[in-house]
Amino acid sequence: MARPHKAGIDYFPLDVYMEQDDKIALIEAKYGIVGFGVIIKLYKKIYSENGYYYKWDDKTKLLFSKYASTEYEKVENIINDAIEWDLFNKNIFKKYQILTSKRIQKTYFSASIRKKRIEIFKELIINGVNDYINSENVVINSLKVNNNPQIKLKEIKVNKSKVKYLNNVYIYDSEYKKLIEQLGEAKTNEMIKKLDLYIGSKGDKYKSHYFTILNWLRMEKDKDENKDNKTLISKARKCYLQMNRGACGINYNKYDEQCKVCHSERSNWYE
């Protein structure tokens, strides 16, 4: 017997600096640790149940208040302020009484790349999130709102045909267009050629060639950033050693921005 489809995810990343976000800081400033806890509990509900949204009506408010062990009225006030302060998307809430945000959607779709199937409602997807959606495993639904205001679902067929590039690379036309928009045609074709040669020589199989290219680009960026950091540290170390020998020519109390690194962290570079 096949396992039932699960929309939610078991884990979600919690940013250690999230309290520095003004939207979160405002909630905590007004409601204290209770406000912060309610938001985290709501994130848990969103990610574990529907994945990227949560219906916010009288019934779910009552159930969530019990789940969060917080008075109904206080929960309602906290979430109303969270909406007002753009912690959740105002337009979507006003139209559908649904809580979601760009950050929530990016987190969910990034974590759902390996899922065999996910369902999304096109009206809820916020601009800028499409690049995080794996078009191979997605079923697009449409929200139809009646006067009552019940939401009915109408499934739309998704184009599943991939386009073959060179000998080994298969990506959707929509994915190719996204790469062109992000990288330009020359860089896109360069990455496709690189992947084609790699698959041809190694024989490796990838579930999504599109996301493989995006992952390679991320790795390239991380590598370049690490290289820049190493260069800066090397210059800083050299600068500090020269300063100790009196050869740097820089007054310790008057140095430029580039030298701040070695001076502020000078205790690490005595070796």
Number of C-alpha atoms within 10 A of each C-alpha: 3 4 5 6 11 13 17 20 19 10 11 14 8 9 8 7 7 11 14 11 10 13 18 18 16 18 23 18 12 13 16 12 12 18 24 20 15 23 21 14 16 19 19 17 19 21 22 18 15 18 27 27 24 19 16 17 11 11 9 12 17 16 12 20 19 13 13 18 13 16 12 16 11 15 22 17 13 20 21 13 17 20 20 13 16 12 23 23 19 18 12 17 18 11 10 19 15 19 23 25 22 18 13 20 23 20 17 25 21 14 19 20 20 14 16 10 16 23 15 20 15 13 14 22 18 16 8 10 17 15 17 17 20 20 22 22 17 17 16 18 18 16 17 13 13 9 6 6 10 11 13 12 13 12 14 11 9 13 11 11 11 14 14 12 13 13 11 17 21 18 19 19 14 13 19 18 14 16 20 15 11 12 14 12 13 9 13 19 17 11 18 21 17 14 20 18 16 13 16 13 9 8 10 8 9 11 10 17 19 22 18 14 17 14 12 13 14 12 12 12 12 12 12 12 12 12 12 12 12 12 12 16 15 14 15 21 22 15 21 23 17 14 16 12 10 11 11 14 11 15 10 13 7 9 12 11 7 12 18 14 17 21 19 9 12 14 9 10 15 9 6
